[in-house]
Amino acid sequence: MTTEKAPRSPRTAPDVRSDELVAAARELFAEQGLTRTTLADVARRVGVARTLVYHYFPSKDDLVDAVLDGYVDHFVTSVRAWDAARTTGDVEGSLVTAIALFRTHLRAMDPIRPDLERVEATGMYNAFLDRAVRAIVDCLEETTVRAYAARHRIRIDHVRETFYVLVYGLVGLARNTPGIDDALLVALVRQALRLEPEARVGHGNVPDGEVPDGTALTADARTQPEAATDD
């Protein structure tokens, strides 16, 4: 006589379980702070044994890094969505919405920023900030910069390095001067990237050295063949 075994409860796929642990950790970090949250707290929130948390994340620092990587991924996804939604040729409007997006993601970090800025977490925070800035610059280089270059002459050298310094500087300025006006941040970006203000041009009267959207060109750019303007 054979005895039928009771069916086992379905197992959660490893990637799904890992995501659940990261989501729970992010919630707990926001609720009670990074330093006061333990891996046991995360295990209780998900409803699993603490040993399972260690299976996926051998240390708390590993779990914190995974949470921070989630912030980076979300920011980059938002930048791609912003680039897809912006109006082609509307440089001023794009700058305004970009700064608004930037502010939104800085505020999302508010619950855990004090713990990350503690002396003992300085190395982790600096590594996270570097990852975040590089990921954002990579995204901008693939999308917005490429699209802008198809319609305008880029008037700065060392484009990637300039964007890195700009994004890094904006983070520091907005973090240390929370009351700074968005219009000033927009002006700083325009100045750093040498973006000309939009100009209204009608009846085909385009000043010498400018294209219809008001972007000034240098002498050598006027002789270059016209670039594609699909974007």
C-alpha positions as CSV (number, residue, x, y, z in Angstrom):
1,M,0.0,0.0,0.0
2,T,1.4,3.4,-1.0
3,T,0.8,6.5,0.9
4,E,0.3,9.7,-1.1
5,K,2.5,12.6,0.0
6,A,0.8,15.9,0.7
7,P,1.5,18.4,-2.1
8,R,4.3,20.9,-1.2
9,S,3.4,24.6,-1.2
10,P,4.7,26.3,-4.3
11,R,8.2,27.8,-4.0
12,T,8.9,31.4,-4.8
13,A,11.4,31.9,-7.6
14,P,14.8,33.2,-6.4
15,D,14.5,36.5,-8.2
16,V,11.1,37.1,-6.9
17,R,12.1,36.3,-3.3
18,S,15.2,38.6,-3.6
19,D,12.9,41.4,-4.9
20,E,10.6,40.8,-1.9
21,L,13.4,41.1,0.5
22,V,14.7,44.3,-1.1
23,A,11.2,45.8,-1.1
24,A,10.8,45.0,2.6
25,A,14.1,46.4,3.5
26,R,13.4,49.6,1.6
27,E,10.1,50.0,3.5
28,L,11.7,49.3,6.9
29,F,14.6,51.7,6.2
30,A,12.1,54.4,5.5
31,E,10.0,53.6,8.6
32,Q,12.6,53.1,11.2
33,G,16.0,54.1,9.7
34,L,18.8,52.2,8.2
35,T,20.9,51.7,11.3
36,R,17.9,50.4,13.4
37,T,16.8,47.9,10.9
38,T,18.2,44.3,11.2
39,L,18.1,41.4,8.8
40,A,15.8,39.7,11.3
41,D,13.3,42.6,10.9
42,V,13.4,42.1,7.1
43,A,12.8,38.3,7.5
44,R,9.8,39.0,9.8
45,R,8.3,41.5,7.3
46,V,8.5,39.0,4.5
47,G,7.6,36.0,6.6
48,V,10.6,33.9,6.1
49,A,13.5,32.5,8.2
50,R,16.4,34.9,8.9
51,T,18.7,32.2,7.4
52,L,17.0,32.7,4.0
53,V,17.8,36.4,4.1
54,Y,21.5,35.5,4.6
55,H,21.3,33.1,1.7
56,Y,20.5,36.0,-0.6
57,F,22.4,38.8,1.2
58,P,25.3,37.5,3.3
59,S,25.6,40.9,5.1
60,K,23.4,43.9,5.8
61,D,25.7,46.0,3.6
62,D,24.9,43.7,0.7
63,L,21.2,44.3,1.3
64,V,21.6,48.0,1.6
65,D,23.5,48.0,-1.7
66,A,20.6,46.2,-3.3
67,V,18.2,48.8,-2.0
68,L,20.4,51.6,-3.3
69,D,20.7,49.9,-6.7
70,G,16.9,50.0,-6.8
71,Y,16.9,53.7,-6.3
72,V,19.4,54.0,-9.2
73,D,17.4,51.8,-11.5
74,H,14.2,53.7,-10.8
75,F,15.9,57.1,-11.5
76,V,17.3,55.8,-14.8
77,T,14.0,54.4,-15.8
78,S,12.4,57.8,-15.0
79,V,15.0,59.6,-17.0
80,R,14.3,57.4,-20.1
81,A,10.5,58.1,-19.6
82,W,11.3,61.9,-19.4
83,D,13.3,61.8,-22.5
84,A,10.6,59.9,-24.4
85,A,7.9,62.4,-23.3
86,R,9.8,65.7,-23.8
87,T,8.9,68.0,-26.7
88,T,11.5,68.0,-29.4
89,G,13.1,71.4,-29.7
90,D,11.7,72.7,-26.4
91,V,15.0,73.1,-24.5
92,E,13.6,75.4,-21.8
93,G,10.6,73.1,-21.1
94,S,12.9,70.1,-21.0
95,L,15.2,71.7,-18.5
96,V,12.3,72.6,-16.2
97,T,10.8,69.1,-16.2
98,A,14.3,67.6,-15.8
99,I,14.9,69.6,-12.6
100,A,11.5,68.7,-11.3
101,L,12.3,65.0,-11.9
102,F,15.7,65.5,-10.2
103,R,14.0,67.0,-7.1
104,T,11.5,64.1,-6.9
105,H,14.2,61.5,-6.8
106,L,16.3,63.4,-4.3
107,R,13.2,63.6,-2.0
108,A,12.7,59.8,-2.4
109,M,16.1,59.4,-0.7
110,D,15.2,61.6,2.3
111,P,14.2,58.8,4.7
112,I,17.6,57.0,4.5
113,R,19.9,59.9,3.7
114,P,20.7,60.9,7.3
115,D,22.0,57.3,8.0
116,L,23.9,57.2,4.7
117,E,25.6,60.5,5.6
118,R,26.9,59.2,8.9
119,V,30.7,59.0,9.1
120,E,30.7,55.2,9.3
121,A,28.7,55.0,6.1
122,T,30.6,57.6,4.1
123,G,32.3,55.0,1.8
124,M,29.0,53.3,1.0
125,Y,27.3,56.6,0.3
126,N,30.1,57.9,-2.0
127,A,30.1,54.6,-3.9
128,F,26.3,54.8,-4.3
129,L,26.4,58.4,-5.5
130,D,29.1,57.5,-8.0
131,R,27.1,54.6,-9.3
132,A,24.0,56.7,-9.6
133,V,25.7,59.6,-11.4
134,R,27.4,57.3,-13.9
135,A,24.2,55.5,-14.6
136,I,22.3,58.7,-15.2
137,V,25.0,60.1,-17.4
138,D,25.1,56.8,-19.4
139,C,21.4,57.1,-19.9
140,L,21.5,60.8,-20.9
141,E,24.4,60.1,-23.3
142,E,22.4,57.3,-25.0
143,T,19.2,59.3,-25.3
144,T,19.0,63.1,-24.8
145,V,22.5,64.0,-25.8
146,R,22.3,61.9,-29.0
147,A,19.0,63.4,-29.9
148,Y,20.2,67.0,-29.1
149,A,23.3,66.4,-31.3
150,A,21.1,65.5,-34.2
151,R,19.5,69.0,-34.2
152,H,22.1,71.2,-32.7
153,R,25.9,71.7,-32.4
154,I,27.1,70.7,-28.9
155,R,29.1,73.6,-27.8
156,I,31.1,72.0,-24.9
157,D,34.1,69.7,-24.9
158,H,34.4,66.6,-22.9
159,V,30.7,66.0,-22.9
160,R,30.5,62.9,-20.7
161,E,32.8,64.4,-18.0
162,T,30.9,67.7,-18.1
163,F,27.6,65.9,-17.4
164,Y,29.2,63.9,-14.6
165,V,30.4,67.0,-12.9
166,L,27.1,68.8,-13.5
167,V,24.9,66.0,-12.1
168,Y,27.2,65.4,-9.1
169,G,27.3,69.2,-8.4
170,L,23.5,69.5,-8.7
171,V,23.1,66.7,-6.1
172,G,25.4,68.4,-3.7
173,L,23.9,71.9,-4.2
174,A,20.3,70.7,-3.9
175,R,21.1,68.6,-0.8
176,N,23.0,71.3,1.0
177,T,20.8,74.2,-0.1
178,P,17.3,72.6,-0.1
179,G,15.6,76.0,-0.5
180,I,17.4,76.8,-3.8
181,D,15.0,77.9,-6.5
182,D,14.4,75.6,-9.5
183,A,14.8,78.5,-11.9
184,L,18.4,78.9,-10.6
185,L,19.1,75.2,-11.1
186,V,17.7,75.5,-14.7
187,A,19.9,78.5,-15.3
188,L,23.0,76.7,-14.0
189,V,22.4,73.7,-16.2
190,R,21.9,76.0,-19.3
191,Q,25.1,77.8,-18.4
192,A,27.2,74.7,-17.8
193,L,26.0,73.1,-21.1
194,R,26.2,76.4,-23.0
195,L,22.6,76.1,-24.1
196,E,21.2,79.2,-25.8
197,P,17.8,80.5,-24.7
198,E,15.0,79.7,-27.1
199,A,14.4,82.5,-29.6
200,R,11.2,83.2,-31.6
201,V,12.0,83.4,-35.3
202,G,9.4,84.1,-37.9
203,H,9.0,84.7,-41.6
204,G,12.3,83.0,-42.3
205,N,14.4,85.8,-40.8
206,V,17.2,83.8,-39.1
207,P,20.2,85.8,-37.8
208,D,23.6,84.9,-39.2
209,G,25.1,82.1,-37.2
210,E,21.8,80.7,-35.9
211,V,19.5,77.9,-36.7
212,P,15.7,78.5,-36.5
213,D,15.5,77.2,-33.0
214,G,17.7,80.0,-31.8
215,T,20.8,77.9,-31.0
216,A,24.0,79.8,-32.0
217,L,26.5,78.0,-34.2
218,T,30.2,78.6,-34.5
219,A,31.8,79.3,-37.9
220,D,33.0,75.7,-38.4
221,A,29.5,74.3,-37.6
222,R,27.9,76.3,-40.4
223,T,29.8,74.3,-43.1
224,Q,28.9,70.9,-41.7
225,P,26.3,68.8,-43.6
226,E,22.8,69.0,-42.1
227,A,22.2,66.3,-39.6
228,A,19.1,64.1,-39.4
229,T,16.2,65.7,-37.6
230,D,14.0,62.7,-36.8
231,D,14.3,63.3,-33.1
